[in-house]
């Protein structure tokens, strides 16, 4: 049957015999626009896939950022801990180095500076003299008959004598003078700013003061005298030459009666 004829005669399709075929009937929206529907469906499917992937990637990125943030926080905490540990280790190392440096410069028995430190100070003082012509003097003080003290009363008493003498010397010098144990029973003193006359007067004062202090001890074995060699720096003289002149003066005093000060020539 022709749809147009049916419409013209106003015959409903429901009144047609079963199995009738209607020609030229109206097409449904889906039949007429099926290609467009497929395209729209494909676009929707593609967009859905893109949105799904985008959401999944955002979630992955958010999760990764959270994990990275946690790792960074953990790393920062670890770095902070290691920094504190390193700072503590450096502080302990500095303390240890300072203690080692102190040990390397201090005589263990008397607590005075040792020969190594005095050598450095003498070289520094010599540089000052060469630049500014500020003279200085040295004294080498030696305990008289110290071997007799050790042989008669033992090394323990000898060590005590050295300690008492060190205290006596330190209490009798100026604040900026330097007292050192030069070796054995010898003590070397650095006297900045003193020329020959003043240095010799200072040596005599020290010699008398040491005898007074040591002989006022309760133990009579600690009473000792010292002989002192005094030398003042000269132009173009080295530290070793200066010390050698003081040493020669010391032994001149030893051989001429002891318990005296001798000025080097």
Rosetta silent file (secondary structure, phi, psi, omega in degrees, C-alpha in Angstrom):
SEQUENCE: XXXXXXXXXXXXXXXXXXXXXXXXXXXXXXXXXXXXXXXXXXXXXXXXXXXXXXXXXXXXXXXXXXXXXXXXXXXXXXXXXXXXXXXXXXXXXXXXXXXXXXXXXXXXXXXXXXXXXXXXXXXXXXXXXXXXXXXXXXXXXXXXXXXXXXXXXXXXXXXXXXXXXXXXXXXXXXXXXXXXXXXXXXXXXXXXXXXXXXXXXXXXXXXXXXXXXXXXXXXXXXXXXXXXXXXXXXXXXXXXXXXXXXXXXXXXXXXXXXXXXXXXX
SCORE:     score description
SCORE:     0.000 S_00000001
   1 L     0.000  147.223 -179.768    0.000    0.000    0.000 S_00000001
   2 E   -92.363  126.973 -176.089    1.120    3.546   -0.735 S_00000001
   3 H   -61.337  -37.111 -178.789    1.294    5.685    2.351 S_00000001
   4 H   -64.769  -39.987  179.053    0.243    8.766    0.430 S_00000001
   5 H   -66.152  -42.747  179.313   -2.951    7.044   -0.792 S_00000001
   6 H   -60.918  -40.462 -179.849   -3.711    5.837    2.687 S_00000001
   7 H   -67.515  -38.050 -178.436   -3.278    9.330    4.004 S_00000001
   8 H   -64.320  -41.176  179.422   -5.457   10.741    1.228 S_00000001
   9 L   -91.631    7.652  177.562   -8.312    8.341    2.065 S_00000001
  10 L    51.234   49.798  178.464   -7.614    8.628    5.745 S_00000001
  11 L  -103.524  125.213 -179.021   -7.096    4.920    6.151 S_00000001
  12 L   -76.988  146.255 -179.679   -5.232    3.904    9.284 S_00000001
  13 H   -65.287  -20.498 -178.377   -2.431    1.364    8.954 S_00000001
  14 H   -74.444  -16.286 -179.219   -4.091   -0.648   11.723 S_00000001
  15 H   -91.683   -4.094  179.738   -7.012   -1.484    9.395 S_00000001
  16 L   -77.495  153.239  177.901   -4.784   -3.045    6.769 S_00000001
  17 L   -60.419  152.573  179.752   -4.499   -6.791    6.488 S_00000001
  18 L   -61.566  139.051  178.270   -1.818   -8.444    8.466 S_00000001
  19 L    85.694    5.727  179.999    1.526   -8.553    6.707 S_00000001
  20 L   -70.149  147.384 -179.879    0.774   -5.507    4.547 S_00000001
  21 L  -111.930  128.750 -179.051    3.762   -3.480    3.426 S_00000001
  22 L   -99.782  126.468 -179.825    3.518    0.311    3.391 S_00000001
  23 E   -99.141  149.899  176.151    5.534    2.066    0.757 S_00000001
  24 L    57.753   32.306  178.236    6.855    5.588    0.942 S_00000001
  25 L   -76.946  169.887  178.107    5.967    5.884    4.622 S_00000001
  26 L   -70.937  135.631  178.649    7.532    8.460    6.965 S_00000001
  27 L   -86.365  145.892  175.979   10.999    7.544    8.225 S_00000001
  28 L   -72.786  163.662  179.429   11.835    7.707   11.929 S_00000001
  29 H   -57.762  -39.230 -178.555   14.471   10.168   13.196 S_00000001
  30 H   -67.107  -40.190  179.910   16.907    7.299   13.712 S_00000001
  31 H   -67.891  -36.855 -175.982   16.310    5.983   10.179 S_00000001
  32 H   -79.433  -31.651 -174.556   16.719    9.369    8.628 S_00000001
  33 L  -120.725   34.038 -175.300   19.748   10.544   10.711 S_00000001
  34 H   -63.644  -33.182  179.454   21.505    7.264   11.533 S_00000001
  35 H   -66.879  -41.459  178.355   24.874    8.505   10.275 S_00000001
  36 H   -64.602  -40.103  178.909   24.667   11.570   12.485 S_00000001
  37 H   -61.108  -42.351  179.429   23.642    9.398   15.423 S_00000001
  38 H   -63.535  -41.496 -179.657   26.663    7.164   14.834 S_00000001
  39 H   -63.709  -44.860  179.500   28.979   10.174   14.624 S_00000001
  40 H   -62.587  -42.179  179.403   27.551   11.662   17.835 S_00000001
  41 H   -62.385  -40.932  179.355   27.807    8.298   19.568 S_00000001
  42 H   -64.655  -41.722  179.234   31.416    7.961   18.420 S_00000001
  43 H   -63.066  -44.583  179.766   32.216   11.474   19.643 S_00000001
  44 H   -61.507  -42.854  178.975   30.563   10.788   22.997 S_00000001
  45 H   -62.143  -43.553 -179.755   32.466    7.511   23.315 S_00000001
  46 H   -64.257  -44.935  179.122   35.743    9.217   22.420 S_00000001
  47 H   -62.908  -39.822  178.346   35.110   12.069   24.846 S_00000001
  48 H   -60.888  -42.078  178.578   34.176    9.596   27.558 S_00000001
  49 H   -64.078  -42.661  179.172   37.439    7.751   26.960 S_00000001
  50 H   -63.555  -44.178  178.773   39.398   10.983   27.033 S_00000001
  51 H   -61.560  -42.118  179.566   37.671   12.105   30.222 S_00000001
  52 H   -60.888  -47.231  179.875   38.299    8.702   31.802 S_00000001
  53 H   -64.480  -38.703  179.371   41.972    8.814   30.886 S_00000001
  54 H   -63.956  -46.817  178.236   42.220   12.411   32.056 S_00000001
  55 H   -60.621  -43.364  179.952   40.632   11.600   35.410 S_00000001
  56 H   -63.159  -42.996  179.229   42.851    8.519   35.774 S_00000001
  57 H   -65.403  -39.394  177.989   45.962   10.539   34.940 S_00000001
  58 H   -62.205  -42.999  178.739   44.937   13.280   37.380 S_00000001
  59 H   -63.281  -43.605  178.473   44.474   10.687   40.108 S_00000001
  60 H   -62.170  -43.311 -179.177   47.816    9.106   39.294 S_00000001
  61 H   -64.758  -42.830  178.429   49.503   12.507   39.273 S_00000001
  62 H   -60.746  -42.780  178.671   47.856   13.487   42.549 S_00000001
  63 H   -64.602  -43.457  179.802   48.956   10.208   44.097 S_00000001
  64 H   -63.986  -41.113  179.014   52.480   10.614   42.715 S_00000001
  65 H   -63.449  -39.762  177.830   52.657   14.200   44.003 S_00000001
  66 H   -63.557  -42.774  178.359   51.513   13.036   47.433 S_00000001
  67 H   -64.535  -41.787  178.246   54.150   10.295   47.428 S_00000001
  68 H   -63.310  -40.247  178.802   56.818   12.782   46.270 S_00000001
  69 H   -61.478  -43.652  177.952   55.711   15.202   48.987 S_00000001
  70 H   -63.643  -41.631  178.477   56.056   12.481   51.607 S_00000001
  71 H   -63.655  -41.408  178.781   59.445   11.500   50.216 S_00000001
  72 H   -63.066  -43.649  178.328   60.573   15.134   50.256 S_00000001
  73 H   -61.902  -42.095  178.102   59.385   15.564   53.833 S_00000001
  74 H   -64.361  -42.153  179.620   61.171   12.361   54.790 S_00000001
  75 H   -65.480  -42.290  178.636   64.288   13.468   52.925 S_00000001
  76 H   -61.934  -40.594  177.135   64.183   16.926   54.522 S_00000001
  77 H   -63.225  -42.216  178.886   63.856   15.303   57.924 S_00000001
  78 H   -64.488  -43.369  178.984   66.772   13.002   57.169 S_00000001
  79 H   -61.994  -41.842  179.268   68.867   15.907   55.889 S_00000001
  80 H   -62.597  -43.101  178.110   68.040   17.928   59.012 S_00000001
  81 H   -62.618  -45.870 -179.500   69.010   15.002   61.234 S_00000001
  82 H   -65.237  -35.362  178.328   72.233   14.431   59.309 S_00000001
  83 H   -63.762  -43.599  177.113   72.971   18.176   59.432 S_00000001
  84 H   -63.589  -42.579  178.695   72.594   18.164   63.212 S_00000001
  85 H   -62.826  -41.807  179.489   74.716   15.034   63.457 S_00000001
  86 H   -65.844  -39.628  179.204   77.349   16.608   61.197 S_00000001
  87 H   -64.004  -43.154  177.699   77.272   19.818   63.216 S_00000001
  88 H   -63.186  -42.049 -179.981   77.704   17.850   66.448 S_00000001
  89 H   -64.047  -41.132  178.942   80.496   15.809   64.882 S_00000001
  90 H   -65.392  -38.657  178.769   82.244   18.969   63.664 S_00000001
  91 H   -64.787  -43.067  178.671   81.894   20.543   67.106 S_00000001
  92 H   -65.639  -38.484  178.424   83.349   17.448   68.762 S_00000001
  93 H   -64.786  -40.225  178.611   86.121   17.350   66.162 S_00000001
  94 H   -63.778  -41.652  177.686   86.894   21.012   66.822 S_00000001
  95 H   -63.186  -41.865  179.634   87.010   20.329   70.554 S_00000001
  96 H   -64.857  -43.767  178.508   89.251   17.336   69.963 S_00000001
  97 H   -62.779  -39.115  178.631   91.555   19.328   67.684 S_00000001
  98 H   -65.125  -41.219  178.285   91.672   22.104   70.250 S_00000001
  99 H   -65.144  -41.010  178.855   92.508   19.587   72.968 S_00000001
 100 H   -65.570  -40.979  178.866   95.177   18.003   70.783 S_00000001
 101 H   -64.463  -40.053  177.419   96.616   21.409   69.935 S_00000001
 102 H   -62.715  -44.923  179.463   96.625   22.295   73.625 S_00000001
 103 H   -62.475  -37.834 -178.058   98.344   19.009   74.446 S_00000001
 104 H   -71.058  -18.369 -175.889  100.897   19.587   71.704 S_00000001
 105 H  -108.943   -9.826 -173.836  101.781   23.036   73.110 S_00000001
 106 E  -113.128  136.300  174.581  101.628   22.445   76.862 S_00000001
 107 L   -74.417  125.591 -173.062  104.139   20.655   79.084 S_00000001
 108 L   -64.747  -34.925 -175.236  102.211   17.925   80.885 S_00000001
 109 L   -76.151  -50.290 -172.553  104.134   18.158   84.170 S_00000001
 110 L   -95.908  -18.522 -175.663  104.286   21.902   84.796 S_00000001
 111 L    79.003    4.339  177.332  101.373   23.183   82.699 S_00000001
 112 L   -83.417  166.622  171.162  103.717   25.687   81.039 S_00000001
 113 E   -62.999  147.915  179.301  104.116   26.155   77.305 S_00000001
 114 L   -94.426 -176.931 -175.048  106.533   23.651   75.805 S_00000001
 115 H   -63.758  -37.225 -179.384  109.503   24.204   73.532 S_00000001
 116 H   -58.978  -48.303 -178.916  107.440   23.852   70.341 S_00000001
 117 H   -66.042  -41.184 -179.186  105.122   26.695   71.288 S_00000001
 118 H   -64.435  -36.990  175.714  107.964   28.888   72.493 S_00000001
 119 H   -56.886  -44.157  179.550  109.816   28.377   69.206 S_00000001
 120 H   -64.217  -44.456 -179.252  106.756   29.723   67.373 S_00000001
 121 H   -65.413  -36.554  178.137  106.396   32.701   69.719 S_00000001
 122 H   -64.477  -40.796  178.667  110.086   33.557   69.380 S_00000001
 123 H   -65.451  -39.395  178.132  109.792   33.578   65.585 S_00000001
 124 H   -64.074  -42.522 -179.277  106.716   35.810   65.810 S_00000001
 125 H   -66.637  -34.809  177.548  108.501   38.201   68.157 S_00000001
 126 H   -64.653  -38.991  177.660  111.496   38.303   65.821 S_00000001
 127 H   -63.413  -40.062  177.305  109.209   39.330   62.937 S_00000001
 128 H   -62.357  -42.350  179.306  107.808   42.158   65.077 S_00000001
 129 H   -61.607  -42.240 -177.933  111.367   43.290   65.865 S_00000001
 130 H   -68.818  -33.009 -179.772  112.327   43.304   62.196 S_00000001
 131 H   -81.997  -44.113 -169.876  109.246   45.306   61.181 S_00000001
 132 H  -114.452   -3.328 -178.300  108.915   47.714   64.094 S_00000001
 133 L    58.769   34.397  174.894  112.307   47.557   65.839 S_00000001
 134 L   -91.809  106.128 -173.913  110.598   46.634   69.127 S_00000001
 135 L   -70.946  161.097  176.624  113.341   44.839   71.016 S_00000001
 136 E  -150.553  163.175 -179.692  112.827   41.865   73.262 S_00000001
 137 E  -130.388  161.916  174.614  114.923   39.674   75.528 S_00000001
 138 E  -128.598  153.033  173.128  115.022   36.055   76.578 S_00000001
 139 E  -126.280  139.698  168.468  116.093   34.328   79.774 S_00000001
 140 E  -115.097  114.527 -179.858  117.153   30.741   80.237 S_00000001
 141 E  -105.905  132.656 -178.104  116.783   29.721   83.886 S_00000001
 142 E  -127.916  134.900 -179.959  118.287   26.447   85.096 S_00000001
 143 E   -70.491  129.881  179.281  117.830   24.834   88.514 S_00000001
 144 L   -73.841  133.717  175.177  121.116   24.614   90.381 S_00000001
 145 L    55.218   37.683 -178.915  122.217   21.096   91.352 S_00000001
 146 H   -66.480  -32.010  178.378  118.951   19.562   90.155 S_00000001
 147 H   -61.340  -36.593  178.212  120.663   16.232   89.525 S_00000001
 148 H   -64.804  -39.674  178.269  121.539   16.087   93.222 S_00000001
 149 H   -60.377  -48.148  179.871  117.866   16.644   94.086 S_00000001
 150 H   -63.813  -46.241 -176.145  116.799   13.753   91.853 S_00000001
 151 H   -68.395  -33.321 -175.681  119.594   11.434   92.971 S_00000001
 152 H   -86.517  -43.830 -171.860  119.120   12.202   96.673 S_00000001
 153 H  -111.261   -5.207  177.906  115.376   12.567   97.042 S_00000001
 154 L    94.913  162.038 -176.145  114.033   10.778   93.960 S_00000001
 155 H   -70.560  -24.988  178.378  112.312   11.874   90.787 S_00000001
 156 H   -64.636  -43.463  175.826  108.982   12.418   92.530 S_00000001
 157 H   -66.729  -38.988  177.636  110.535   15.189   94.622 S_00000001
 158 H   -59.166  -42.160  177.529  112.314   16.416   91.492 S_00000001
 159 H   -63.446  -39.493  179.274  108.986   16.692   89.664 S_00000001
 160 H   -65.243  -37.443  176.342  107.523   18.607   92.594 S_00000001
 161 H   -60.557  -44.073  179.328  110.470   21.020   92.490 S_00000001
 162 H   -61.047  -40.923  179.843  109.785   21.652   88.792 S_00000001
 163 H   -65.606  -45.558 -179.576  106.114   22.375   89.512 S_00000001
 164 H   -63.019  -42.259  179.112  106.894   24.758   92.375 S_00000001
 165 H   -63.833  -41.235  178.442  109.491   26.572   90.276 S_00000001
 166 H   -59.569  -43.972  178.394  107.039   26.892   87.366 S_00000001
 167 H   -64.738  -39.654 -179.646  104.460   28.462   89.690 S_00000001
 168 H   -64.600  -42.251  179.028  107.094   30.788   91.158 S_00000001
 169 H   -64.164  -46.557 -177.345  108.189   31.987   87.719 S_00000001
 170 H   -63.832  -34.357 -178.746  104.622   32.551   86.495 S_00000001
 171 H   -79.144   -7.874 -173.867  103.701   34.528   89.604 S_00000001
 172 H  -112.181   -0.580 -178.268  106.763   36.774   89.237 S_00000001
 173 L  -106.825  169.951  176.627  106.563   37.880   85.582 S_00000001
 174 L   -72.063  163.793 -176.153  104.440   40.444   83.754 S_00000001
 175 L   -60.979  -35.015 -175.990  101.086   39.433   82.286 S_00000001
 176 L   -97.966    3.527  170.118  102.394   39.444   78.717 S_00000001
 177 L   -74.591  153.932 -178.655  105.690   37.660   79.427 S_00000001
 178 E  -120.777  127.507  179.166  105.773   34.021   78.367 S_00000001
 179 E  -109.971  133.223  179.385  107.234   31.244   80.510 S_00000001
 180 E  -137.242  154.114  170.588  108.018   27.853   78.988 S_00000001
 181 E   -87.867  113.406 -173.619  109.682   24.637   79.998 S_00000001
 182 E   -81.520  -29.293  178.838  112.579   24.505   77.558 S_00000001
 183 E   155.300  136.159 -179.888  113.707   21.016   78.497 S_00000001
 184 L    58.374 -123.992  179.175  114.659   19.065   81.621 S_00000001
 185 L  -100.125   16.444  178.951  115.207   21.588   84.426 S_00000001
 186 E   -98.384  139.504  177.890  115.611   24.530   82.024 S_00000001
 187 E  -125.949  133.495  177.878  112.974   27.235   81.593 S_00000001
 188 E  -111.018  131.539 -179.422  112.979   29.841   78.819 S_00000001
 189 E  -116.558  134.419  176.081  111.222   33.170   79.324 S_00000001
 190 E  -103.641  125.114 -175.453  110.275   35.617   76.554 S_00000001
 191 E  -121.207   89.224 -179.406  110.217   39.272   77.670 S_00000001
 192 E   -63.563  139.355  172.907  108.711   41.562   74.991 S_00000001
 193 L    80.646    2.318 -178.849  109.812   45.194   75.047 S_00000001
 194 L  -104.548  130.755  173.939  112.750   44.789   77.444 S_00000001
 195 L   -87.537 -171.630 -173.480  116.309   45.810   76.566 S_00000001
 196 H   -59.228  -51.279 -174.997  119.490   44.504   78.162 S_00000001
 197 H   -63.000  -48.486 -179.665  119.471   46.569   81.359 S_00000001
 198 H   -65.247  -38.929 -179.834  115.785   46.053   82.142 S_00000001
 199 H   -65.124  -39.982  179.266  115.979   42.353   81.265 S_00000001
 200 H   -66.327  -42.826  176.945  118.969   41.839   83.559 S_00000001
 201 H   -60.834  -40.419  178.035  117.212   43.648   86.430 S_00000001
 202 H   -63.598  -40.170  179.204  114.156   41.477   85.812 S_00000001
 203 H   -62.679  -43.722  179.296  116.333   38.339   85.896 S_00000001
 204 H   -63.683  -40.009  177.184  117.835   39.306   89.236 S_00000001
 205 H   -62.584  -44.067  179.235  114.364   39.971   90.641 S_00000001
 206 H   -63.237  -43.655 -178.584  113.169   36.592   89.394 S_00000001
 207 H   -59.213  -45.344  179.665  116.188   34.785   90.790 S_00000001
 208 H   -67.810  -40.189 -178.393  115.629   36.261   94.266 S_00000001
 209 H   -65.393  -41.738  179.914  111.862   35.725   94.085 S_00000001
 210 H   -62.551  -44.287  179.494  112.216   32.063   93.095 S_00000001
 211 H   -63.077  -40.645  179.726  114.576   31.374   95.991 S_00000001
 212 H   -63.943  -44.263 -176.907  112.224   33.156   98.370 S_00000001
 213 H   -70.700  -48.160 -176.268  109.144   31.247   97.165 S_00000001
 214 H   -67.843  -33.599 -178.129  110.686   27.774   96.934 S_00000001
 215 L   -82.367   -5.716  175.517  112.466   28.043  100.271 S_00000001
 216 L   -92.920    1.944  178.712  109.241   29.094  102.005 S_00000001
 217 L   -71.268  153.928  179.605  107.671   25.722  101.191 S_00000001
 218 L   -64.024  -33.616 -179.706  106.908   23.333  104.044 S_00000001
 219 L   -88.645  116.290 -178.308  109.140   20.703  102.447 S_00000001
 220 H   -65.091  -20.682 -179.916  112.806   21.812  102.704 S_00000001
 221 H   -67.305  -18.954 -177.563  113.690   19.611   99.741 S_00000001
 222 H   -84.932   -4.504  179.642  111.799   22.057   97.500 S_00000001
 223 L   -76.688  113.896 -178.478  114.157   24.927   98.323 S_00000001
 224 L  -136.479  163.103  172.003  116.241   25.554   95.204 S_00000001
 225 L  -118.063  163.654  179.309  118.185   28.333   93.507 S_00000001
 226 E  -131.590  153.664  171.423  118.449   29.113   89.806 S_00000001
 227 E  -113.119  139.160 -173.664  121.050   30.519   87.468 S_00000001
 228 E  -126.426  132.228  170.166  119.845   32.713   84.604 S_00000001
 229 E  -103.474  131.655 -174.924  121.370   33.613   81.248 S_00000001
 230 E  -119.780  134.946  176.722  119.963   36.793   79.690 S_00000001
 231 E  -142.820  141.395  177.751  120.204   37.916   76.046 S_00000001
 232 E  -111.786  139.824 -176.124  118.595   40.773   74.089 S_00000001
 233 L   -59.109  143.232  178.295  117.900   40.532   70.364 S_00000001
 234 L  -119.898  162.543  178.905  120.393   42.172   68.025 S_00000001
 235 L   -61.109  136.006  178.004  120.125   43.397   64.450 S_00000001
 236 L    63.638   22.182  178.671  120.336   40.583   61.855 S_00000001
 237 L   -99.330  142.650  177.318  120.305   37.941   64.607 S_00000001
 238 L   -90.419  168.664  177.746  118.274   34.727   64.317 S_00000001
 239 H   -61.468  -45.101 -178.109  116.253   33.091   67.076 S_00000001
 240 H   -63.316  -37.228  177.879  118.750   30.250   67.416 S_00000001
 241 H   -67.280  -40.446  178.095  121.651   32.723   67.733 S_00000001
 242 H   -61.874  -49.662 -178.768  119.772   34.688   70.387 S_00000001
 243 H   -64.237  -37.446  179.813  118.955   31.579   72.418 S_00000001
 244 H   -63.704  -39.265  177.822  122.506   30.300   72.039 S_00000001
 245 H   -64.595  -39.966  177.157  123.898   33.538   73.516 S_00000001
 246 H   -65.309  -37.146  179.694  121.537   33.216   76.487 S_00000001
 247 H   -66.185  -42.002  177.709  122.613   29.591   76.905 S_00000001
 248 H   -62.457  -42.897  178.282  126.308   30.544   76.898 S_00000001
 249 H   -62.371  -39.180  177.704  125.620   33.228   79.527 S_00000001
 250 H   -58.099  -48.774 -176.303  123.766   30.644   81.617 S_00000001
 251 H   -73.217  -22.983  170.336  126.716   28.273   81.671 S_00000001
 252 H   -64.102  -40.250  176.718  129.078   31.134   82.472 S_00000001
 253 H   -66.755  -37.937  179.315  126.965   31.662   85.568 S_00000001
 254 H   -62.267  -44.850 -174.863  127.023   27.946   86.348 S_00000001
 255 H   -79.254   -9.179 -179.171  130.805   27.768   86.156 S_00000001
 256 L  -111.755   22.232  172.393  131.285   30.954   88.198 S_00000001
 257 L   124.226  -12.257  178.501  129.364   29.965   91.305 S_00000001
 258 L    66.692  176.823  179.838  125.667   29.443   90.365 S_00000001
 259 L    50.238   52.014  179.756  122.661   31.276   91.827 S_00000001
 260 L  -154.268  166.385  175.065  123.294   34.360   89.702 S_00000001
 261 E  -110.316  139.955 -179.405  122.193   36.151   86.540 S_00000001
 262 E  -129.046  130.203  179.196  124.580   36.691   83.636 S_00000001
 263 E   -91.461  126.946 -179.244  124.007   39.081   80.729 S_00000001
 264 L   -67.096  147.038  178.772  125.120   37.755   77.348 S_00000001
 265 L  -112.077    0.000    0.000  127.684   39.770   75.414 S_00000001
